[in-house]
């Protein structure tokens, strides 16, 4: 099939690889180059970097809904559009353009966790199983008819980063089978049960705030689900501190107050139970163990950490 691929971040690269190996990619659409970092250097999206090495044609519209750009896409005569973590809403005219339609790879078991942050949400909500879905795109976000789904377990020590890496590979495998079924006319169209839809909206830094008045188990899931971005954080000794790793322990005490300083880390009381903080990071510093963190700030049992929001 002649395919136009639309995608931007790392998550989309294995899917692009599969499409390029098995079909004709007539164009790759990705987000415009951006300036990043202290030096404000122009950086390419991971999808663009991969496509450049393979000599594929690359298109980078500021707005995919621009009528002139839509006219340009029509000249390629694509049979199918494949969209994976592209970052812009696909307008109706494009949805109707290719003869096989537009399909998407989404990193959840739809209709659960529609939206921009399904991997994070699955961990934060304490799920044991998630997965990937392929679907036909519709005008409503992540609400189109399902094609195929594949489950993936969430392990107790998974972070959003580790789960992301497994799901991006599983998504590529599922996409390959989806394309085969579309090409042979076997692909199903299964309407989603919209009444069961849940949502995972785009994350902000505020979503990652660790409030010790919450139960310890909830905070463990929050810390895992916000790793590596935006990074769980709280106020300790007046500083915004990242918490990269923590486990719940069966101790109790005042929320936000230090209950113990151990070789394994820093124990802090929560609304229910306590958190053993194992890896923390002060601003402009490297991540250290909970014990080294406590020693560096001269924190002692009985000290209470600030909990007001930043």
Phi and psi in degrees as GROMACS dihedral restraints (atoms count N, CA, C in turn):
[ dihedral_restraints ]
;  ai    aj    ak    al  type     phi  dphi    fc
    3     4     5     6     1   -88.3    20    10
    4     5     6     7     1   120.0    20    10
    6     7     8     9     1  -127.1    20    10
    7     8     9    10     1   136.0    20    10
    9    10    11    12     1   -99.2    20    10
   10    11    12    13     1   125.5    20    10
   12    13    14    15     1  -103.8    20    10
   13    14    15    16     1   134.4    20    10
   15    16    17    18     1  -124.0    20    10
   16    17    18    19     1   121.6    20    10
   18    19    20    21     1  -171.9    20    10
   19    20    21    22     1   166.7    20    10
   21    22    23    24     1  -136.0    20    10
   22    23    24    25     1   -58.6    20    10
   24    25    26    27     1   -86.7    20    10
   25    26    27    28     1  -176.2    20    10
   27    28    29    30     1   -53.0    20    10
   28    29    30    31     1   -38.9    20    10
   30    31    32    33     1   -54.6    20    10
   31    32    33    34     1   -31.2    20    10
   33    34    35    36     1   -83.3    20    10
   34    35    36    37     1   -17.2    20    10
   36    37    38    39     1   -64.2    20    10
   37    38    39    40     1   -49.0    20    10
   39    40    41    42     1   -58.8    20    10
   40    41    42    43     1   -34.1    20    10
   42    43    44    45     1   -66.7    20    10
   43    44    45    46     1   -40.8    20    10
   45    46    47    48     1   -63.3    20    10
   46    47    48    49     1   -39.5    20    10
   48    49    50    51     1   -58.1    20    10
   49    50    51    52     1   -46.3    20    10
   51    52    53    54     1   -61.9    20    10
   52    53    54    55     1   -45.5    20    10
   54    55    56    57     1   -62.6    20    10
   55    56    57    58     1   -43.9    20    10
   57    58    59    60     1   -66.9    20    10
   58    59    60    61     1   -32.7    20    10
   60    61    62    63     1   -72.1    20    10
   61    62    63    64     1   -33.4    20    10
   63    64    65    66     1  -109.0    20    10
   64    65    66    67     1   -11.7    20    10
   66    67    68    69     1  -144.5    20    10
   67    68    69    70     1   178.5    20    10
   69    70    71    72     1   -95.5    20    10
   70    71    72    73     1   112.8    20    10
   72    73    74    75     1   -88.2    20    10
   73    74    75    76     1   108.8    20    10
   75    76    77    78     1   -85.5    20    10
   76    77    78    79     1   -20.3    20    10
   78    79    80    81     1  -165.9    20    10
   79    80    81    82     1   151.2    20    10
   81    82    83    84     1  -118.0    20    10
   82    83    84    85     1   124.1    20    10
   84    85    86    87     1  -107.1    20    10
   85    86    87    88     1   125.7    20    10
   87    88    89    90     1  -142.7    20    10
   88    89    90    91     1   169.5    20    10
   90    91    92    93     1   -68.6    20    10
   91    92    93    94     1   153.4    20    10
   93    94    95    96     1   -60.1    20    10
   94    95    96    97     1   155.8    20    10
   96    97    98    99     1   -61.1    20    10
   97    98    99   100     1   145.4    20    10
   99   100   101   102     1  -125.4    20    10
  100   101   102   103     1   155.2    20    10
  102   103   104   105     1   -90.8    20    10
  103   104   105   106     1   129.4    20    10
  105   106   107   108     1  -137.8    20    10
  106   107   108   109     1   159.0    20    10
  108   109   110   111     1    80.9    20    10
  109   110   111   112     1   175.9    20    10
  111   112   113   114     1   -62.7    20    10
  112   113   114   115     1   -35.0    20    10
  114   115   116   117     1   -83.3    20    10
  115   116   117   118     1    -3.5    20    10
  117   118   119   120     1    53.2    20    10
  118   119   120   121     1    43.2    20    10
  120   121   122   123     1   -77.8    20    10
  121   122   123   124     1   143.3    20    10
  123   124   125   126     1   -71.1    20    10
  124   125   126   127     1   128.7    20    10
  126   127   128   129     1  -124.1    20    10
  127   128   129   130     1   148.0    20    10
  129   130   131   132     1   -91.2    20    10
  130   131   132   133     1   153.0    20    10
  132   133   134   135     1   -68.6    20    10
  133   134   135   136     1   154.3    20    10
  135   136   137   138     1   -55.6    20    10
  136   137   138   139     1   -36.5    20    10
  138   139   140   141     1   -65.5    20    10
  139   140   141   142     1   -42.3    20    10
  141   142   143   144     1   -64.1    20    10
  142   143   144   145     1   -42.1    20    10
  144   145   146   147     1   -59.2    20    10
  145   146   147   148     1   -43.3    20    10
  147   148   149   150     1   -66.8    20    10
  148   149   150   151     1   -43.9    20    10
  150   151   152   153     1   -64.7    20    10
  151   152   153   154     1   -37.1    20    10
  153   154   155   156     1   -60.9    20    10
  154   155   156   157     1   -42.4    20    10
  156   157   158   159     1   -65.1    20    10
  157   158   159   160     1   -25.7    20    10
  159   160   161   162     1   -98.5    20    10
  160   161   162   163     1     2.7    20    10
  162   163   164   165     1    70.1    20    10
  163   164   165   166     1    25.8    20    10
  165   166   167   168     1   -82.8    20    10
  166   167   168   169     1   151.0    20    10
  168   169   170   171     1   -71.1    20    10
  169   170   171   172     1   133.1    20    10
  171   172   173   174     1  -119.2    20    10
  172   173   174   175     1   132.6    20    10
  174   175   176   177     1  -122.4    20    10
  175   176   177   178     1   135.9    20    10
  177   178   179   180     1  -133.8    20    10
  178   179   180   181     1    74.0    20    10
  180   181   182   183     1   -75.4    20    10
  181   182   183   184     1   143.1    20    10
  183   184   185   186     1   -65.9    20    10
  184   185   186   187     1   -38.6    20    10
  186   187   188   189     1  -134.3    20    10
  187   188   189   190     1   115.5    20    10
  189   190   191   192     1   -67.4    20    10
  190   191   192   193     1   -19.7    20    10
  192   193   194   195     1   -81.2    20    10
  193   194   195   196     1    -0.6    20    10
  195   196   197   198     1   -60.0    20    10
  196   197   198   199     1   124.6    20    10
  198   199   200   201     1   -55.9    20    10
  199   200   201   202     1   -38.1    20    10
  201   202   203   204     1   -65.4    20    10
  202   203   204   205     1   -37.9    20    10
  204   205   206   207     1   -68.8    20    10
  205   206   207   208     1   -39.1    20    10
  207   208   209   210     1   -60.2    20    10
  208   209   210   211     1   -41.7    20    10
  210   211   212   213     1   -59.4    20    10
  211   212   213   214     1   -40.3    20    10
  213   214   215   216     1   -63.7    20    10
  214   215   216   217     1   -43.7    20    10
  216   217   218   219     1   -61.8    20    10
  217   218   219   220     1   -33.6    20    10
  219   220   221   222     1   -63.2    20    10
  220   221   222   223     1   -28.7    20    10
  222   223   224   225     1   -69.5    20    10
  223   224   225   226     1   -15.6    20    10
  225   226   227   228     1   -79.1    20    10
  226   227   228   229     1   -17.5    20    10
  228   229   230   231     1    60.8    20    10
  229   230   231   232     1    40.3    20    10
  231   232   233   234     1   -71.7    20    10
  232   233   234   235     1   144.0    20    10
  234   235   236   237     1   -80.3    20    10
  235   236   237   238     1   -26.3    20    10
  237   238   239   240     1  -155.8    20    10
  238   239   240   241     1   143.9    20    10
  240   241   242   243     1  -105.7    20    10
  241   242   243   244     1   132.1    20    10
  243   244   245   246     1  -113.2    20    10
  244   245   246   247     1   122.8    20    10
  246   247   248   249     1  -118.4    20    10
  247   248   249   250     1   122.2    20    10
  249   250   251   252     1  -135.7    20    10
  250   251   252   253     1   108.0    20    10
  252   253   254   255     1    49.7    20    10
  253   254   255   256     1    51.8    20    10
  255   256   257   258     1   -77.9    20    10
  256   257   258   259     1   -46.8    20    10
  258   259   260   261     1   106.1    20    10
  259   260   261   262     1    -0.5    20    10
  261   262   263   264     1  -133.7    20    10
  262   263   264   265     1   148.9    20    10
  264   265   266   267     1   -73.1    20    10
  265   266   267   268     1   135.7    20    10
  267   268   269   270     1   -85.9    20    10
  268   269   270   271     1   121.5    20    10
  270   271   272   273     1   -70.6    20    10
  271   272   273   274     1   160.0    20    10
  273   274   275   276     1   -56.8    20    10
  274   275   276   277     1   -40.8    20    10
  276   277   278   279     1   -60.4    20    10
  277   278   279   280     1   -36.2    20    10
  279   280   281   282     1   -73.3    20    10
  280   281   282   283     1   -36.8    20    10
  282   283   284   285     1   -58.6    20    10
  283   284   285   286     1   -31.6    20    10
  285   286   287   288     1   -95.3    20    10
  286   287   288   289     1    -2.5    20    10
  288   289   290   291     1   -75.1    20    10
  289   290   291   292     1   -56.5    20    10
  291   292   293   294     1   -76.5    20    10
  292   293   294   295     1   152.0    20    10
  294   295   296   297     1   -67.8    20    10
  295   296   297   298     1   -28.4    20    10
  297   298   299   300     1   -96.3    20    10
  298   299   300   301     1     1.9    20    10
  300   301   302   303     1    86.0    20    10
  301   302   303   304     1  -162.9    20    10
  303   304   305   306     1  -120.7    20    10
  304   305   306   307     1   130.7    20    10
  306   307   308   309     1  -120.8    20    10
  307   308   309   310     1   161.1    20    10
  309   310   311   312     1  -139.0    20    10
  310   311   312   313     1   147.8    20    10
  312   313   314   315     1  -106.0    20    10
  313   314   315   316     1   123.6    20    10
  315   316   317   318     1  -123.0    20    10
  316   317   318   319     1   139.0    20    10
  318   319   320   321     1   -91.8    20    10
  319   320   321   322     1    55.3    20    10
  321   322   323   324     1  -159.6    20    10
  322   323   324   325     1   171.7    20    10
  324   325   326   327     1   -92.1    20    10
  325   326   327   328     1    85.7    20    10
  327   328   329   330     1   -56.9    20    10
  328   329   330   331     1   145.7    20    10
  330   331   332   333     1   -85.3    20    10
  331   332   333   334     1     7.3    20    10
  333   334   335   336     1   -70.9    20    10
  334   335   336   337     1   138.8    20    10
  336   337   338   339     1    58.1    20    10
  337   338   339   340     1    54.7    20    10
  339   340   341   342     1   -68.3    20    10
  340   341   342   343     1   149.3    20    10
  342   343   344   345     1   119.3    20    10
  343   344   345   346     1  -167.2    20    10
  345   346   347   348     1   -85.2    20    10
  346   347   348   349     1   -18.2    20    10
  348   349   350   351     1  -131.4    20    10
  349   350   351   352     1    54.4    20    10
  351   352   353   354     1   -69.2    20    10
  352   353   354   355     1   -32.2    20    10
  354   355   356   357     1   -67.1    20    10
  355   356   357   358     1   -47.9    20    10
  357   358   359   360     1   -59.6    20    10
  358   359   360   361     1   -45.7    20    10
  360   361   362   363     1   -63.5    20    10
  361   362   363   364     1   -39.8    20    10
  363   364   365   366     1   -60.7    20    10
  364   365   366   367     1   -40.2    20    10
  366   367   368   369     1   -73.2    20    10
  367   368   369   370     1   -45.6    20    10
  369   370   371   372     1   -59.3    20    10
  370   371   372   373     1   -35.8    20    10
  372   373   374   375     1   -83.2    20    10
  373   374   375   376     1     2.0    20    10
  375   376   377   378     1    76.7    20    10
  376   377   378   379     1    24.6    20    10
  378   379   380   381     1   -67.8    20    10
  379   380   381   382     1   149.7    20    10
  381   382   383   384     1   -99.4    20    10
  382   383   384   385     1   -19.6    20    10
  384   385   386   387     1  -137.4    20    10
  385   386   387   388     1   138.4    20    10
  387   388   389   390     1  -137.4    20    10
  388   389   390   391     1  -150.4    20    10
  390   391   392   393     1   165.6    20    10
  391   392   393   394     1  -161.6    20    10
  393   394   395   396     1  -130.7    20    10
  394   395   396   397     1   152.3    20    10
  396   397   398   399     1  -131.6    20    10
  397   398   399   400     1   143.8    20    10
  399   400   401   402     1  -109.2    20    10
  400   401   402   403     1   144.0    20    10
  402   403   404   405     1  -152.9    20    10
  403   404   405   406     1   161.0    20    10
  405   406   407   408     1   -81.5    20    10
  406   407   408   409     1   131.0    20    10
  408   409   410   411     1   -69.5    20    10
  409   410   411   412     1   145.6    20    10
  411   412   413   414     1  -130.7    20    10
  412   413   414   415     1  -179.8    20    10
  414   415   416   417     1   -68.7    20    10
  415   416   417   418     1   -26.8    20    10
  417   418   419   420     1   -91.3    20    10
  418   419   420   421     1   140.9    20    10
  420   421   422   423     1   -56.8    20    10
  421   422   423   424     1   124.7    20    10
  423   424   425   426     1    55.5    20    10
  424   425   426   427     1    30.0    20    10
  426   427   428   429     1  -115.4    20    10
  427   428   429   430     1     6.4    20    10
  429   430   431   432     1   -73.9    20    10
  430   431   432   433     1   171.4    20    10
  432   433   434   435     1   -63.4    20    10
  433   434   435   436     1   136.9    20    10
  435   436   437   438     1   -77.2    20    10
  436   437   438   439     1   149.7    20    10
  438   439   440   441     1  -109.7    20    10
  439   440   441   442     1   -67.6    20    10
  441   442   443   444     1  -135.1    20    10
  442   443   444   445     1   157.6    20    10
  444   445   446   447     1  -139.4    20    10
  445   446   447   448     1   151.9    20    10
  447   448   449   450     1  -140.2    20    10
  448   449   450   451     1   131.8    20    10
  450   451   452   453     1   -83.6    20    10
  451   452   453   454     1   154.6    20    10
  453   454   455   456     1  -143.5    20    10
  454   455   456   457     1   127.8    20    10
  456   457   458   459     1   -68.9    20    10
  457   458   459   460     1   151.2    20    10
  459   460   461   462     1  -107.4    20    10
  460   461   462   463     1   117.7    20    10
  462   463   464   465     1   -87.0    20    10
  463   464   465   466     1   157.0    20    10
  465   466   467   468     1   -57.0    20    10
  466   467   468   469     1   -29.7    20    10
  468   469   470   471     1  -103.8    20    10
  469   470   471   472     1    10.0    20    10
  471   472   473   474     1   -63.1    20    10
  472   473   474   475     1   142.1    20    10
  474   475   476   477     1  -109.4    20    10
  475   476   477   478     1   171.8    20    10
  477   478   479   480     1   -58.6    20    10
  478   479   480   481     1   -32.6    20    10
  480   481   482   483     1   -68.4    20    10
  481   482   483   484     1   -46.6    20    10
  483   484   485   486     1   -68.6    20    10
  484   485   486   487     1   -38.8    20    10
  486   487   488   489     1   -67.8    20    10
  487   488   489   490     1   -40.2    20    10
  489   490   491   492     1   -52.9    20    10
  490   491   492   493     1   -46.1    20    10
  492   493   494   495     1   -66.7    20    10
  493   494   495   496     1   -36.4    20    10
  495   496   497   498     1   -72.1    20    10
  496   497   498   499     1   -39.9    20    10
  498   499   500   501     1   -69.5    20    10
  499   500   501   502     1   -31.9    20    10
  501   502   503   504     1   -68.4    20    10
  502   503   504   505     1   -32.9    20    10
  504   505   506   507     1   -74.4    20    10
  505   506   507   508     1   -42.2    20    10
  507   508   509   510     1   -64.3    20    10
  508   509   510   511     1   -36.8    20    10
  510   511   512   513     1   -62.8    20    10
  511   512   513   514     1   -38.3    20    10
  513   514   515   516     1   -65.6    20    10
  514   515   516   517     1   -41.5    20    10
  516   517   518   519     1   -63.1    20    10
  517   518   519   520     1   -44.1    20    10
  519   520   521   522     1   -64.9    20    10
  520   521   522   523     1   -37.2    20    10
  522   523   524   525     1   -62.8    20    10
  523   524   525   526     1   -41.6    20    10
  525   526   527   528     1   -57.3    20    10
  526   527   528   529     1   -47.0    20    10
  528   529   530   531     1   -67.8    20    10
  529   530   531   532     1   -36.6    20    10
  531   532   533   534     1   -61.0    20    10
  532   533   534   535     1   -45.7    20    10
  534   535   536   537     1   -63.5    20    10
  535   536   537   538     1   -38.5    20    10
  537   538   539   540     1   -61.2    20    10
  538   539   540   541     1   -43.8    20    10
  540   541   542   543     1   -70.0    20    10
  541   542   543   544     1   -35.6    20    10
  543   544   545   546     1   -63.8    20    10
  544   545   546   547     1   -45.1    20    10
  546   547   548   549     1   -64.0    20    10
  547   548   549   550     1   -32.8    20    10
  549   550   551   552     1   -95.4    20    10
  550   551   552   553     1     3.8    20    10
  552   553   554   555     1    75.6    20    10
  553   554   555   556     1    18.9    20    10
  555   556   557   558     1  -101.5    20    10
  556   557   558   559     1    -7.4    20    10
  558   559   560   561     1   -66.7    20    10
  559   560   561   562     1   129.1    20    10
  561   562   563   564     1   -78.3    20    10
  562   563   564   565     1   165.8    20    10
  564   565   566   567     1  -129.0    20    10
  565   566   567   568     1   106.6    20    10
  567   568   569   570     1  -112.0    20    10
  568   569   570   571     1   109.7    20    10
  570   571   572   573     1   -60.3    20    10
  571   572   573   574     1   139.8    20    10
  573   574   575   576     1   -75.0    20    10
  574   575   576   577     1   150.2    20    10
  576   577   578   579     1   -86.1    20    10
  577   578   579   580     1    96.4    20    10
  579   580   581   582     1   -64.7    20    10
  580   581   582   583     1   -23.6    20    10
  582   583   584   585     1   -67.2    20    10
  583   584   585   586     1   -20.5    20    10
  585   586   587   588     1   -98.5    20    10
  586   587   588   589     1     7.0    20    10
  588   589   590   591     1   -69.4    20    10
  589   590   591   592     1   138.0    20    10
  591   592   593   594     1  -125.0    20    10
  592   593   594   595     1   165.8    20    10
  594   595   596   597     1  -130.9    20    10
  595   596   597   598     1   145.8    20    10
  597   598   599   600     1  -129.0    20    10
  598   599   600   601     1    90.5    20    10
  600   601   602   603     1   -76.2    20    10
  601   602   603   604     1   165.4    20    10
  603   604   605   606     1   -55.6    20    10
  604   605   606   607     1   135.2    20    10
  606   607   608   609     1   -78.5    20    10
  607   608   609   610     1   149.3    20    10
  609   610   611   612     1  -124.8    20    10
  610   611   612   613     1   167.7    20    10
  612   613   614   615     1   -63.4    20    10
  613   614   615   616     1   -32.0    20    10
  615   616   617   618     1   -63.5    20    10
  616   617   618   619     1   -30.5    20    10
  618   619   620   621     1   -63.8    20    10
  619   620   621   622     1   -20.9    20    10
  621   622   623   624     1   -98.2    20    10
  622   623   624   625     1    12.0    20    10
  624   625   626   627     1   -75.3    20    10
  625   626   627   628     1   130.3    20    10
  627   628   629   630     1   -92.7    20    10
  628   629   630   631     1   109.0    20    10
  630   631   632   633     1  -103.6    20    10
  631   632   633   634     1   111.7    20    10
  633   634   635   636     1   -69.1    20    10
  634   635   636   637     1    -5.5    20    10
  636   637   638   639     1   -76.2    20    10
  637   638   639   640     1   -10.8    20    10
  639   640   641   642     1   -83.6    20    10
  640   641   642   643     1   160.8    20    10
  642   643   644   645     1   -61.6    20    10
  643   644   645   646     1   145.5    20    10
  645   646   647   648     1   -60.0    20    10
  646   647   648   649     1   -41.2    20    10
  648   649   650   651     1   -62.6    20    10
  649   650   651   652     1   -38.6    20    10
  651   652   653   654     1   -62.6    20    10
  652   653   654   655     1   -40.8    20    10
  654   655   656   657     1   -69.6    20    10
  655   656   657   658     1   -35.4    20    10
  657   658   659   660     1   -59.3    20    10
  658   659   660   661     1   -46.4    20    10
  660   661   662   663     1   -64.1    20    10
  661   662   663   664     1   -38.1    20    10
  663   664   665   666     1   -62.0    20    10
  664   665   666   667     1   -45.9    20    10
  666   667   668   669     1   -63.1    20    10
  667   668   669   670     1   -43.2    20    10
  669   670   671   672     1   -65.0    20    10
  670   671   672   673     1   -42.4    20    10
  672   673   674   675     1   -73.2    20    10
  673   674   675   676     1   -18.2    20    10
  675   676   677   678     1  -102.2    20    10
  676   677   678   679     1    10.1    20    10
  678   679   680   681     1  -105.2    20    10
  679   680   681   682     1   117.6    20    10
  681   682   683   684     1   -97.5    20    10
  682   683   684   685     1   -13.2    20    10
  684   685   686   687     1  -135.3    20    10
  685   686   687   688     1   139.4    20    10
  687   688   689   690     1   -83.9    20    10
  688   689   690   691     1     0.6    20    10
  690   691   692   693     1    87.3    20    10
  691   692   693   694     1   116.9    20    10
  693   694   695   696     1   -62.3    20    10
  694   695   696   697     1   142.1    20    10
  696   697   698   699     1  -148.7    20    10
  697   698   699   700     1   157.8    20    10
  699   700   701   702     1  -152.9    20    10
  700   701   702   703     1   174.4    20    10
  702   703   704   705     1   -96.4    20    10
  703   704   705   706     1   124.7    20    10
  705   706   707   708     1  -133.4    20    10
  706   707   708   709     1   121.7    20    10
  708   709   710   711     1    52.7    20    10
  709   710   711   712     1    39.5    20    10
  711   712   713   714     1    80.4    20    10
  712   713   714   715     1     2.0    20    10
  714   715   716   717     1  -111.9    20    10
  715   716   717   718     1   147.4    20    10
  717   718   719   720     1   -82.3    20    10
  718   719   720   721     1   111.5    20    10
  720   721   722   723     1  -112.2    20    10
  721   722   723   724     1   133.2    20    10
  723   724   725   726     1   -81.7    20    10
  724   725   726   727     1   139.6    20    10
  726   727   728   729     1  -114.8    20    10
  727   728   729   730     1   112.9    20    10
  729   730   731   732     1   -96.4    20    10
  730   731   732   733     1   -27.3    20    10
  732   733   734   735     1  -149.7    20    10
  733   734   735   736     1   134.3    20    10
  735   736   737   738     1  -158.9    20    10
  736   737   738   739     1   154.8    20    10
  738   739   740   741     1  -132.4    20    10
  739   740   741   742     1   154.6    20    10
  741   742   743   744     1   -81.5    20    10
  742   743   744   745     1   141.3    20    10
  744   745   746   747     1  -131.2    20    10
  745   746   747   748     1   156.5    20    10
  747   748   749   750     1   -88.0    20    10
  748   749   750   751     1    69.2    20    10
  750   751   752   753     1  -130.6    20    10
  751   752   753   754     1   166.2    20    10
  753   754   755   756     1  -142.5    20    10
  754   755   756   757     1   150.4    20    10
  756   757   758   759     1   177.2    20    10
  757   758   759   760     1  -179.9    20    10
  759   760   761   762     1   -61.5    20    10
  760   761   762   763     1   132.4    20    10
  762   763   764   765     1   -55.2    20    10
  763   764   765   766     1   130.5    20    10
  765   766   767   768     1    85.2    20    10
  766   767   768   769     1    -1.0    20    10
  768   769   770   771     1  -102.8    20    10
  769   770   771   772     1   144.8    20    10
  771   772   773   774     1   -76.1    20    10
  772   773   774   775     1   124.5    20    10
  774   775   776   777     1   -99.0    20    10
  775   776   777   778     1   -26.8    20    10
  777   778   779   780     1  -165.5    20    10
  778   779   780   781     1   151.8    20    10
  780   781   782   783     1  -120.7    20    10
  781   782   783   784     1   112.0    20    10
  783   784   785   786     1  -121.1    20    10
  784   785   786   787     1   170.1    20    10
  786   787   788   789     1   -58.5    20    10
  787   788   789   790     1   -34.4    20    10
  789   790   791   792     1   -78.6    20    10
  790   791   792   793     1   -17.3    20    10
  792   793   794   795     1   150.1    20    10
  793   794   795   796     1  -164.9    20    10
  795   796   797   798     1  -105.7    20    10
  796   797   798   799     1   120.9    20    10
  798   799   800   801     1   -96.9    20    10
  799   800   801   802     1   125.6    20    10
  801   802   803   804     1  -126.2    20    10
  802   803   804   805     1   134.1    20    10
  804   805   806   807     1   -66.9    20    10
  805   806   807   808     1   149.1    20    10
  807   808   809   810     1  -130.4    20    10
  808   809   810   811     1   177.4    20    10
  810   811   812   813     1   -58.1    20    10
  811   812   813   814     1   -36.8    20    10
  813   814   815   816     1  -135.6    20    10
  814   815   816   817     1   125.6    20    10
  816   817   818   819     1    72.4    20    10
  817   818   819   820     1  -157.5    20    10
  819   820   821   822     1  -147.3    20    10
  820   821   822   823     1   160.5    20    10
  822   823   824   825     1  -108.3    20    10
  823   824   825   826     1   132.2    20    10
  825   826   827   828     1   -95.5    20    10
  826   827   828   829     1   105.0    20    10
  828   829   830   831     1   -82.3    20    10
  829   830   831   832     1   114.9    20    10
  831   832   833   834     1  -101.0    20    10
  832   833   834   835     1   -29.5    20    10
  834   835   836   837     1  -144.5    20    10
  835   836   837   838     1   122.1    20    10
  837   838   839   840     1  -133.1    20    10
  838   839   840   841     1   164.0    20    10
  840   841   842   843     1  -145.7    20    10
  841   842   843   844     1   119.0    20    10
  843   844   845   846     1   -79.0    20    10
  844   845   846   847     1   161.7    20    10
  846   847   848   849     1   -57.8    20    10
  847   848   849   850     1   136.2    20    10
  849   850   851   852     1    59.5    20    10
  850   851   852   853     1    28.9    20    10
  852   853   854   855     1  -133.6    20    10
  853   854   855   856     1   168.3    20    10
  855   856   857   858     1   -85.9    20    10
  856   857   858   859     1   160.8    20    10
  858   859   860   861     1   -70.1    20    10
  859   860   861   862     1   140.8    20    10
  861   862   863   864     1  -135.5    20    10
  862   863   864   865     1   169.0    20    10
  864   865   866   867     1   -67.9    20    10
  865   866   867   868     1   160.8    20    10
  867   868   869   870     1   -60.7    20    10
  868   869   870   871     1   -38.8    20    10
  870   871   872   873     1   -65.2    20    10
  871   872   873   874     1   -44.9    20    10
  873   874   875   876     1   -65.5    20    10
  874   875   876   877     1   -35.8    20    10
  876   877   878   879     1   -61.7    20    10
  877   878   879   880     1   -47.4    20    10
  879   880   881   882     1   -62.6    20    10
  880   881   882   883     1   -40.6    20    10
  882   883   884   885     1   -65.1    20    10
  883   884   885   886     1   -40.0    20    10
  885   886   887   888     1   -64.0    20    10
  886   887   888   889     1   -34.5    20    10
  888   889   890   891     1   -98.9    20    10
  889   890   891   892     1     3.0    20    10
  891   892   893   894     1    55.5    20    10
  892   893   894   895     1    45.6    20    10
  894   895   896   897     1   -84.6    20    10
  895   896   897   898     1   141.9    20    10
  897   898   899   900     1  -130.6    20    10
  898   899   900   901     1   161.7    20    10
  900   901   902   903     1   -56.4    20    10
  901   902   903   904     1   133.0    20    10
  903   904   905   906     1    99.1    20    10
  904   905   906   907     1   -20.6    20    10
  906   907   908   909     1   -65.6    20    10
  907   908   909   910     1   140.0    20    10
  909   910   911   912     1  -110.0    20    10
  910   911   912   913     1   133.0    20    10
  912   913   914   915     1   -87.7    20    10
  913   914   915   916     1   148.6    20    10
  915   916   917   918     1   -68.3    20    10
  916   917   918   919     1   143.5    20    10
  918   919   920   921     1  -125.9    20    10
  919   920   921   922     1     0.3    20    10
  921   922   923   924     1   -68.7    20    10
  922   923   924   925     1   150.4    20    10
  924   925   926   927     1   -70.6    20    10
  925   926   927   928     1   151.4    20    10
